[in-house]
Amino acid sequence: MTRTRKGVEVEGRVVECLRSGMFTVELENGYRVLTHISGKIRQNFIKIYLEDRVLVELTPYDLTRGRIVFRYRN
């Protein structure tokens, strides 16, 4: 069973690493968003570091919180 993504996807850069897999990401438009790691990234042990470029999925209900769904290679 696959889930369809119903959020807004934007690119950003990790500016702060918080505890428990939470990150602060600065989006391309300058906004800062509190994000957490998606389940697939956690399952595959993909590490997220400061200054990494990531793809963030935001829900249409709360644009201040999101989920990191992809980490771009440098």
C-alpha positions as CSV (number, residue, x, y, z in Angstrom):
1,M,0.0,0.0,0.0
2,T,1.5,3.3,-1.0
3,R,0.5,6.7,0.3
4,T,0.2,9.6,-2.0
5,R,1.9,12.8,-0.8
6,K,-0.6,15.6,-0.4
7,G,1.8,18.3,0.8
8,V,3.8,21.1,-0.7
9,E,7.4,20.1,-1.6
10,V,10.2,22.7,-1.4
11,E,14.0,22.6,-1.3
12,G,15.9,24.0,1.6
13,R,19.2,23.8,3.6
14,V,19.7,22.4,7.1
15,V,20.8,25.2,9.4
16,E,20.3,23.6,12.8
17,C,20.3,20.0,14.2
18,L,18.0,19.5,17.1
19,R,17.5,16.4,19.3
20,S,15.4,13.3,18.4
21,G,15.8,13.7,14.6
22,M,14.5,17.2,14.4
23,F,16.0,19.9,12.2
24,T,15.6,23.5,11.4
25,V,15.6,24.0,7.6
26,E,15.8,27.3,5.8
27,L,13.8,27.3,2.6
28,E,14.7,29.0,-0.6
29,N,12.3,31.8,0.1
30,G,14.0,32.6,3.5
31,Y,11.5,31.0,5.8
32,R,12.7,28.6,8.6
33,V,10.7,25.4,9.2
34,L,10.9,22.8,12.0
35,T,11.2,19.4,10.3
36,H,11.7,15.8,11.2
37,I,13.1,12.8,9.2
38,S,10.7,10.7,7.2
39,G,10.4,7.0,8.0
40,K,12.2,5.8,4.8
41,I,15.2,8.0,5.5
42,R,15.3,6.7,9.1
43,Q,14.9,3.0,7.9
44,N,17.8,3.3,5.4
45,F,20.1,5.0,8.0
46,I,20.7,8.1,5.8
47,K,22.5,10.8,7.8
48,I,21.5,14.4,7.7
49,Y,24.2,17.0,8.5
50,L,24.4,20.8,8.7
51,E,24.3,22.6,5.4
52,D,22.8,19.6,3.6
53,R,20.4,20.4,0.8
54,V,17.1,18.6,1.4
55,L,13.6,18.2,0.0
56,V,11.0,19.1,2.6
57,E,7.3,18.2,2.4
58,L,5.0,20.7,4.1
59,T,1.4,20.1,4.9
60,P,-1.2,22.6,3.6
61,Y,-2.5,23.0,7.2
62,D,0.7,24.1,9.0
63,L,3.4,25.6,6.8
64,T,5.8,26.0,9.8
65,R,6.4,22.2,10.2
66,G,7.5,19.6,7.7
67,R,9.1,16.3,6.9
68,I,12.5,15.7,5.2
69,V,11.8,13.3,2.4
70,F,15.0,13.4,0.4
71,R,18.7,14.5,0.9
72,Y,20.5,15.7,-2.2
73,R,24.0,14.5,-2.9
74,N,26.7,17.2,-2.8
